[in-house]
Amino acid sequence: MTEQRELPPALRQELRFNDQGLLPAIAVQHDTGEVLMQAWMNAESLAETLASGRVCYWSRSRGRLWRKGESSGQTQRLVELRLDCDGDCLLLLVDQTGPACHTGRRSCFYRAWRDGGLVTLGEPLIDPERLYGDP
Amino acid sequence: MTEQRELPPALRQELRFNDQGLLPAIAVQHDTGEVLMQAWMNAESLAETLASGRVCYWSRSRGRLWRKGESSGQTQRLVELRLDCDGDCLLLLVDQTGPACHTGRRSCFYRAWRDGGLVTLGEPLIDPERLYGDP
């Protein structure tokens, strides 16, 4: 059971959560700048992330905290949190273990629109069945 | 008057707009990887962006299309559109003229949370009064 955590007031007052209590969060590999993924955070997941140093999102589909890597083992260590100018988006500089994407690719943004069609960039680093399969 | 534009079906079918008809869009400088800003697109703004090559968002506060740079002159040229794995977030590789941020800074993500406080990174490239002031 994780202890309920609260955001530091000096941070909380700068954030403008949406009407569902969420903020979009963009995860970027801290040393290469690669945009890995976008997910959502509520106040609790952000507070846990800051306290633990391990990135925790809010899963909208599952309606619960989502400790990145809890199923796949592919965790994200928080290196630095940044806010945008109006406090309604978070940028997470992270150190990503292996692939960020559930397809086994490093980044979720592996599809490009080129010449009227979608092109797939990059191959999985790990077979997704191995990421989520039975141990 | 801009002609009404529609998304190519091969792209439209891969996108999962939210219940307000919007997708978050992350703008990254194409050659440096710097994360510049995050805003929102609806189908019309994305279609216009693809047709014109100039990034157009949907302004939630103003409830209308927002052709980036229309007030400030600081436009974004689209270099490549990417989609994430589940089609609910866009990554725009752009060529940004000058600052992306309304504060006159290159990036909107200029505030970092360090040692229990917010630190401002970087100074405005242009005085925001000059960006939006009378000509």
HADDOCK unambig.tbl for C-alpha pairs under 7 A between the chains (distance, minus, plus):
assign (segid A and resid 10 and name CA) (segid B and resid 117 and name CA) 6.83 0.50 0.50
assign (segid A and resid 33 and name CA) (segid B and resid 33 and name CA) 5.94 0.50 0.50
assign (segid A and resid 80 and name CA) (segid B and resid 113 and name CA) 6.96 0.50 0.50
assign (segid A and resid 81 and name CA) (segid B and resid 112 and name CA) 5.77 0.50 0.50
assign (segid A and resid 81 and name CA) (segid B and resid 113 and name CA) 5.56 0.50 0.50
assign (segid A and resid 82 and name CA) (segid B and resid 109 and name CA) 5.98 0.50 0.50
assign (segid A and resid 82 and name CA) (segid B and resid 111 and name CA) 5.38 0.50 0.50
assign (segid A and resid 82 and name CA) (segid B and resid 112 and name CA) 4.30 0.50 0.50
assign (segid A and resid 82 and name CA) (segid B and resid 113 and name CA) 6.15 0.50 0.50
assign (segid A and resid 83 and name CA) (segid B and resid 109 and name CA) 5.34 0.50 0.50
assign (segid A and resid 83 and name CA) (segid B and resid 110 and name CA) 6.96 0.50 0.50
assign (segid A and resid 83 and name CA) (segid B and resid 111 and name CA) 5.36 0.50 0.50
assign (segid A and resid 83 and name CA) (segid B and resid 112 and name CA) 6.50 0.50 0.50
assign (segid A and resid 84 and name CA) (segid B and resid 108 and name CA) 4.86 0.50 0.50
assign (segid A and resid 84 and name CA) (segid B and resid 109 and name CA) 4.13 0.50 0.50
assign (segid A and resid 84 and name CA) (segid B and resid 110 and name CA) 6.52 0.50 0.50
assign (segid A and resid 84 and name CA) (segid B and resid 111 and name CA) 6.71 0.50 0.50
assign (segid A and resid 85 and name CA) (segid B and resid 108 and name CA) 5.15 0.50 0.50
assign (segid A and resid 85 and name CA) (segid B and resid 109 and name CA) 6.38 0.50 0.50
assign (segid A and resid 108 and name CA) (segid B and resid 84 and name CA) 4.87 0.50 0.50
assign (segid A and resid 108 and name CA) (segid B and resid 85 and name CA) 5.15 0.50 0.50
assign (segid A and resid 109 and name CA) (segid B and resid 82 and name CA) 5.97 0.50 0.50
assign (segid A and resid 109 and name CA) (segid B and resid 83 and name CA) 5.34 0.50 0.50
assign (segid A and resid 109 and name CA) (segid B and resid 84 and name CA) 4.13 0.50 0.50
assign (segid A and resid 109 and name CA) (segid B and resid 85 and name CA) 6.38 0.50 0.50
assign (segid A and resid 110 and name CA) (segid B and resid 83 and name CA) 6.97 0.50 0.50
assign (segid A and resid 110 and name CA) (segid B and resid 84 and name CA) 6.53 0.50 0.50
assign (segid A and resid 111 and name CA) (segid B and resid 82 and name CA) 5.37 0.50 0.50
assign (segid A and resid 111 and name CA) (segid B and resid 83 and name CA) 5.36 0.50 0.50
assign (segid A and resid 111 and name CA) (segid B and resid 84 and name CA) 6.72 0.50 0.50
assign (segid A and resid 112 and name CA) (segid B and resid 81 and name CA) 5.79 0.50 0.50
assign (segid A and resid 112 and name CA) (segid B and resid 82 and name CA) 4.31 0.50 0.50
assign (segid A and resid 112 and name CA) (segid B and resid 83 and name CA) 6.50 0.50 0.50
assign (segid A and resid 113 and name CA) (segid B and resid 80 and name CA) 6.97 0.50 0.50
assign (segid A and resid 113 and name CA) (segid B and resid 81 and name CA) 5.59 0.50 0.50
assign (segid A and resid 113 and name CA) (segid B and resid 82 and name CA) 6.18 0.50 0.50
assign (segid A and resid 117 and name CA) (segid B and resid 10 and name CA) 6.83 0.50 0.50
